[in-house]
C-alpha cells in the first residue's frame, strides 16, 4: 500500500500530503520543523482501519514555503481547505507537538467537522518548552541557524546527533528526530517559515498561546492525550495540566520521549484504534455550543481529584 507523497494546489500554493487506507478519516498533523514522515511507523498500520491523511504543513517538508500566514488559526484554515479539496467532511484529528495546537484550534474553529481529537506531546497546554525552541525567537537566531547548519559541518553534526540517539539513553532518545530537523534548517525558506511560526506562539519565556481557557469545550467531543514520560521538549507535567483542564483521557507512556508514536508505534496504533472504536464521533449542535460558551468554565461538570494521575500504559 503506497504512502508516497501526493500534491494539490490550494490558494496558489502546492500542498504535499499522504493519503492511504479506507474507512473513517484520521488527519495526522506533524510538529514544528517536522513533516509527514514523522508518522511513517504508524501510517501503514493505521491505514488498515482508517483513511489516513498526513499533510506536510505549509512551510514544511515538500509543501510550498511562501512568505505567508503561519499562525495556528491559519494552519487550521489550511487543514479545512485541504480536506475540502480532498472531499473529506469530518475527521478524527491527531496532532503532535505544534500540530497538537493546530488540532485543538481546528476543533475549536470547525467543531462541525471534528469527530474526535488526539493530542500527542502537544503544545498549547502549558507555558514550558525546551530552551532550544525558545532560542529560535531571540534576535540573531536566523544568522545563528544559518551558521550552525553550514555545509562544512552539517553532516558531522547530524551524524553525531544520530549516534547519541542510538545509545538508547532516555536523555538522547529524541536526537535522531532532532537531526532531521537540524538538516531541514539548512534550507533558508524552511528557517524563515519556522521563525515566523514560532513568533506566533512563543517568546523567550515559553509558550504564550494556549487553549487551556477553552478546554471545557472538550466535553462536547472525545479527546485523548498521549505523552512520553521522558519528553524533554515539552514536559510530561503538561499531561497533568490536561487532566486539570477537562481532558481526562490521558495516557502517559513509559520509556518514551517527545515522539511516543515513533518510540512505541504498535502501542500508539492500538491506543488510537481503541479510542476511535470506544468513542462515538461528536455531533455538532449549535445550541449546545452556545450554552457552553455562555457558561464558560463553569460548564465543567466534573473535577479531577488532586490525587488522580494520568494512566501509565
N, C-alpha and C positions, 0 to 999 in steps of 0.2 A: 504494500500500500504506500503510494508516494506521498511524501511530505515536502516536496520541493516547493520553492517559492513561486507564488503567482503574483501578478501585478494588476492594479487597476488605477485609473486616474480619477481623483476626486478633487474638485475645485482647482484643477490645473496641476496638481502635484501627484507624482507617482507614489502609490502606497503598495508596499510589499506585504504579503500575508501567506500563511499556510492554511489550507483547508483540507480536511480529511475526515473520513468516517461518515456515519449516518446516525440518526436519532436526534434527541433533544440537543440543543446547541450549547456548547461551552465556548466562551470567549476568554482566551488566556492573554493577559496583559503583562508584559515584562517590566522590569525595573529600569531606573535611570542608567544610561550608558550601556545597557544590555540590548538584546534583540530577541527575536523569536526562537533562536537556537537554545536559549536558556531552558526551554521546555522539551528539548529533544529526547530526554529519557522518559517522558511521560506522555507525549503526544500519541505515540503508537498504541500503547495500552488503553489510553482514554478513548481513542477512536473506535475501539471495539464496542463501546457503549454509547458514544456520543458523536455528533458532528462537532469537530474541534476546529475553531478558527483562532490562529495565533498570528497577529499582525506584528510587523516592525513599526513601532510608533514613528510618527513624523520626526525627523532629525536623528533617527537611529537605523542601524542595520542598512538594508538596501532601499529603504524608503528615502524620498527626497528630503533635503535638509535646507529648506528656504529660510530666509530672514523673516520669520513669521511668528505666529502665536503659539507659545509653548507653555501656556498656563494649564492648570488642571482642568478648568472648565473648557478650554479649547480642545484638549485631548478627549474629554468626554464627548464633546460635539463631534469630533473626528471619528470616534468609535460608532456613534449613532449613524453618521453618514456612510461609513464603510458598511455597516450592517444593512442599511437601506439599499445600497447599491448591490449588495450580495443577495438581497431578497430575504433577509432574516428579520423577523419581527421581534422575537423575545429570546433572551439568553440567560443562562446562569453565568455570571461574570466572575472570573478568577484573576485576582491581581496580586502581583508580587512587588514588595518594596514600594517604590514610587507608583508602580502600577496598581497597588492596593489603594492609594489615594485616588487614582483615576477611577477605579472600580466603585469606590464609595461615592465619588462625585457623579458618576454615571447613574448609579441607583437613585441618588438624590434628585438629579435633573430629569431622569426618564424612568420613574417608577413603573410606568405602564409597559415598559419594555424589559423590566428586570424581574426574573423569576426567583433567583437566589444569588447570594454573594459569598465568595470565599476569599478571605484576606490572608495572604501568606507573608509573614515577616513585614507587615505593612507599615508604610508611612502614614502620617495623619492621626496617630493615636497617642501622641506624646511629643515632647519637645526634644528629647535627647537623640543625638545621632553622632556617628563617629567623627572625630576631628578632621579626618581626611576629606570628608564630604563638606564639612563646614568651611574648610580652607578654600574650596572652589569659589566661595563668594567674596574672598578678600581681594583688594586691589593688587594688581600684578599677577593674579592667578593665571590668566591666559598665557603670559610670557613664560611663567614657570612651567606650565604644562607643555608648551612648545619645546622648551629646552629639555625637559625631562623625557620626552618621547622622541628625541632626535635619533635619526637613523643609525648613528655611530654606535650607540649603546643600547638601543631598543631591544635587539634580540637577546642580549645578555641579561637585561633586567627581567624580561618576560620569562626567560628560562629559569632564572633564579626564583621567581615567584612560583612557577610551576614545581620546581624542585622542593621548595618549602611545603607546598601543598601536599606533595606526595609523602611527606614524613608521617602523616596520619595524626599529627597533634591537633587538638581542638583549636589552639590559638592560630593555626595556619591553614585550617581546612578549606577556607574560602579563597585562598590566594590563587588557585587555578582560575577561578572566575574573575578575580581582580586582574590577572594577567591579560585576559581577553579585553577587559575594559580599558586597561592601560594601553594596549595596542590600538584600540579604536580611537584613542585621543591623538594619535599621530595625524589624523585627518582634520585639517583646520575647521571644516564645516561641522564635524562632529563635536569638536571642542566648543565651538560657538553655540551650538544647539544646547549642549549640556549647561553651559554658562547661563544661557537665557532661562532654561528650565529651573535651575537652582534658584535664580533670583526671584522666582515666583513663589517659592515655598519655604525658603530658609535663609538665614543670615549666619554670621559668625557665631551666634549664640545657640543656633539649632533651628528646629522647625517652628515656624510661626503660623503656618496654616495647618489646622487640624479640623477633624469632623466631630470632635467629642461633644460639641454643643448640640449636635443634631442626631447623635446615635440613638436617641429614644425612638426615632422613626424606624429603627430596625425591628421593632415589634411588629411591623406590618409586612416583613418579609424574612425568610430564613437567612441567617448569616452564620458562617463558621469561620473561626480564626485559627490559623496554624502558625506555630512559631518553633524555631530551633532554640533549644536551651542555651547553646553556645554561641548565639548570634552576637557578633562584635561590631556590627554595622548599626543596627537599631536594637537596643537591649530587649531581652526577653521579658523584662519587667513591664513592657507595654502590653504584653498579653494579659497581665493582671489589671492594667488600666482598662483594657477592653471589657473585662468582666464587670468592672465598676461603672461601665457606661452602657449597660443593657445588652452587651454582646456576650451571652452566657455560654455559647458552644465554643469553648476554647480548647485547643489541642496543643500541648507543649511536648515537643519531641526531644527525647534524649539523644545524645550523640549526633547532633545536627546543628548547623550554623545558620547563616543568613539565607541559604538556599536549600531548605529542607526537601524541596521537590527533587533536587539533584542528589542529596545525601541519602534519601530513602524513597526512591521513586515508586517501588511496589507498595509501600505503606501509604504514600501520598495518593496514588491512584485508588487504592481501596477506600481511603477516607472520603475522597471526593465522590466516588461512586455510591457509597453508602449514604452520604449526606444527601445527594440528589434523590436516591430511592426513598429515603425516610422522611423527606420534607416536600410536601406538595408545593408547586410553584405559587408564588404570591400572585394575587389578583388585585390590580389597582382599582381602588374605589375613591373617587374624588372627595366624597363626603367624609370618609374615614380620615383621609389625609388632612382635610381642612380641620376636623375636630382635633387631631393630634397636634397640628401646628398651633392652634389656638390655645391648647393646654400646655404646650411646651414640655419641659422636662417633668412637669407634674403628671404627665401621662404615663410615666413609668409605674407599672402596676406591681412589680416585684423588686426587691432589693437583694443584693448579693451579700451574704453573711461575710463579716470580716475574717472569719476562719476558713472561708472557702478558698480553693486554689484550682488553677487550670488542670484539666486531665492530662496526665503523662501517658503518652502512647508510644 
